[in-house]
Amino acid sequence: MQGKVATVFGGSGFLGRHLVKRLADAGVTIRVPTRDPNRAVHLKPLGEVGQIVLEPFAATAEEAELAPYLEGADYAVNLIGILAERRPGDFARIHRDLARAIAAAGKAHGISRLVHVSAIGADAASPSLYAQTKAAGEKAVREAFPEASILRPSILFGPEDRFFNRFARIAQLSPVIPVVSPRTRFQPVYVGDVAAAICTALQEESAAGETFELGGPRIYTFEQLLRYMLKVLRRRRLILELPGWLARLQARFFELLPEPPLTRDQILLLQRDNVVAEGARGLAELGIVPTPLEAIVPQYLAAYARGDIRLPAA
């Protein structure tokens, strides 16, 4: 990858930071289109001077307006996604229309490899609009750029993740942790493994045109993940399952907030397991051994723990 140029849409986010660091270490020059370059300056130290270029980006779904970000690039990666709509239609605009535009612009400008990051659970028949539009985005990418590699991760864990950090903060402040669908199963995957999978998919010809579902080495229920977190934190808390009507009522209120912790669409999403499908290509086919969460999570949850915490041996 030395000497190549990659455009990473969504590069300033959680997964993006890990990917940008990995690409920079491989000698790649990285363009990061971002709405606010001043808020993405934390990426600059991840590479050499001039190696990581931040470019103002309005997240337009117009193919012509994406051209400047892709001209002269060898690779493109689309990490852009949202968990909740601020306005009706945002899911379709970002997950489907923007994904289509990036793929079409990449094809038009001779990008050699495109990786599109979707999500396990992408399904046109899902009751969740998030999952429906993720599936529509995959279809649009395939139509515009058939050789694209599509990666579907389960929930990501790692420093600054949205799962363990959020619930650890709740555990610090409240004797009760409310939960929706505690028996839903997840297969958490380490953010560093997903970044590695993207880099491999950019290089390996065998990954072209393929879809990969990325999960960690173990499957847990939602409740098991919370109980593991509490064990790491050395805290005793009541895990309380919310009845559906109350969860929907709370979600309706939360949807008025700029960043809602729960939405009615997410409640629908939580009704289905989030695990790698039987027979799906995954990390193993990309040559990656999945990292167990027990090797990573205690290191960054230490800040929330009661008393000292014993970290895994190096």
N, C-alpha and C positions, 0 to 999 in steps of 0.2 A: 504493500500500500504506500510505500515511500514515494513522495512526490505527487501523489494524487490530490485531487480537490473534491471535497464532499460538501454538499449543502444539507444541513440538518434543520428541518422545520420542527419547531418545538424543542430546540436544543437547550433552552434555558430552564427547563423543568427538571423534575427529579430524575427520570431516566436519562434525559438529555445530558445532564452534567456528567454522568458516568460514561455515556457514549462519547462525548466530546473529549474527555480525558483519554479514553482508550484510543481514539483515532489520532489524537495529538501525539501520544506515545509511539504510534506506528508511523509517524512522519507525514501524516495527512494535513493539508491545509483545509481548515473548516470555516465555512460560511454559516452564520447563524442568523437567519431572519427573525426578528423579534419586535414586538410592539413597542418596547421601551428599552433601547440599548443601554441606557443608564442603569437600569435595574438588572442587567445581565452582565455587568462588568466582572462579576465573580468568576466568569468563565475564562477571562483573559490569562490569569496565572496558571491555567491548566496546560498551556503550551508555551512555545517560544514567542519572542516578540514578533508580531505580525502574522502568527500562525492561525490565530482565531479571530475572525472578522465578524463584527456585529453589524447587522444591516437593518434599518427601520423597515417594518413590515406591517401592513394593515390587515393581514389575514384575509385577503381578497380571494374570491373563488373564480376570478377572471384569469383565464389562461395567459392572455397577453401580458397582464401585469406581473405574472410570475417569472417571465422570461429573464429579467436581469439577475435573478437569484440563481439561475440554472445555467446561464451561458458560460461555457468553458469548464463546467464541473464534470467530473467523472462519475460520481455517485450522488444519489439523493436518498434521504431518509425522511419519512413523514411520521413524526411522533405526536402530532397535534390531536388532541381529543379533549372532551369536556365530560364531567360527570353530572352536570345539571344545566338546564337551560336558563338563561337570564331573560330571553324573549322567546315566544313560540317560534319554532322553526330553526332554532340554533343548532339542534342536533343534526338535522338534515343538511344545513348549510356547512357545518364544519366536518362532520363525519363522512358525508357523501359528496357534496358539491366541491369542497376544497380538496378532498382526496382525489377526485376525478381531475380537477384542474392541475394539480401537482403532477399526476401521472401523465396527463396529456402534454403538459409543457416539458416534462422530462423527456418524453419520447421525441417531441419536436426538436429538442435541442441536443439530441444525441447522447443523453445520459446512458452509460453502459450498464449500470445496475441501479435498481430502485428497491428499497425495503420499505414496506408499509406496515406499521405496527397497529394492529387491531386489538381484539380482546377475546378470550375464551367466552363463549356464550353468544357471540355474534350470530344472529338467527333472524331471518326475515319473518318467521312465524312466532317470534317471542311476543309476549304481552308488553314487554318493556320497549319503549321508543328508543332508548339508548341502544339496546341490542339490535333492534330492527335497522337503525341507521348505520351501525357498525357493519352489519351484513351488506347493506346497500353500498357502503363505501368500498368494501372488498370487491363487490361485483363491478363497480365503476372503475376501480384500479385495474382489474383484470381485463376489462374491455379496452382501456386506453393503453395499457402497458402489460401485455400478456406475460412477459418474462419477469415481472416483479415477484419478489419474495414477500409473502405475507406471514407475519409472526403474530400469534395470539397468546399473550401471557395471561396467567392467572393473576391474582393480586400480588403486587410487588412488595417485598420487604427490604429494608436497608436504612441507613441513616436518613432522616428527614422523610420517611415514608408517611403516608396518610392513614395507615391502619394502626400499627402499634403505638405510634406517637400520640395519635388522637385519643385512643382508649387509655393510654398511660396517664395522660393529663386528666381525664375524667376520674381515674382511680385515685389520683392525688387529691382531688377536691370533693369527691362524693363517696358515701358509703355504699351506693348502689350504682351498678352499671346496667342501664337499660339496653336490651338487645332485641332485634327483630330477626325472626327465623334462626334461632340458635342451632338448629340441626342441619342447616345448609352446609354443604361440604366445600372446602377450598383446598387448593394445592399451591400454597404460597411459593413464589419463585424469587430468588435473590436478584436484585437489580443489576449487580455486576455480571451475573450469568446471562441476563437478557442483553446487556450491552455487548458481551462477547458473542452472543448468537447473531446480533445484527452485523457485527464486523465479519463474522464467518460467512453470513449470507451475502454480503457484498463481494466477497472474494471467490466463493466456490461456485463453479458453473452448475454443479449438481443441485444447488439451491434455487436456481432460476425457475420461475413459474410454479414453485411449490408453496404449500401452506404448512406452517409448523405451529403446534400447540405447545407452549412452554410452561411447565410446572416443576415444582421442587420434588424432592425424593419421597415426601410423605403427604398424605391427605388427612386433613383435620376438619372437624366440624367448627362452626363459628364459636360455639361455646368452649370447645377444647383449646382453641387459640387464645381466648380470653383467660381461661384458667392457667394456661402456660404463662401468659404475660404476668398474671398476678403472682405466680410462683417466683418468677424472676424478680419481681418488684418487692417480694416479701410483704405483701399486703393481703388482707382478707377483706373481700368485698362481696356483696350480694349481687349475683347476676340475675337480673329480672327480665323474663320474657314479656314483651309488651303484647297485649291483645291487638289483633289487626285493626280494629276500629280506632283504638287509641293511637297506634302508630301512624295511621293515616291522618288523624286529626293533628298530631304534632307535626307531621311532614307538611301539611297545608300551611301551618304557621311558619315553619322553617323556610319554606319557599319564598317568603317575603324578604329573607335576608340576602345580602350580596353573595355569600358563600354558604348555602344551606348544608348542615351536617347530614340531613336526611331529606329525601324527596319521595313523593308517591311513586315515581317511576323506579326509584331504587328499591322500594319495597317489592315491586313486581319482579325486579331483577334478582332479588334475594330469595325468591321462591324456587329458583333453579340452582342446582349444584354448579360450581365453577371449577371443574377438574378436567384434565386432559382426556379426550375421548379415546376409547379403546381402539388401538390400531393407528392412531394419529402419529405422524412424524413429529419428533420433538427435539429436545436438547441432545439426546444420544446421537441422532442422525447428523447433528452439527458438531459432533465430537466434544461435547461439553458434559462434564460430570456435575450434576446439580448440587449446589451447596445447601446443607441442612440449615434451617433457620436457627437451630440451637447453637450453631457456630458463630452467628452474627448478631442476633437480636440482643443478647445480654450486654454487648459492648455499648450499644447506643441507648439502651433503656436504663443504664446505670444512673443517669441523671435524675430519674424518677423514683429510684429504689429507696426503700426504708433501710437505713444503715448501710454497711459495706455490702458489696456484691462480688461474688467470685466469678471472674471471667474465664472462658475456656483457655487452656494453655496454648501458647503460640506455636 
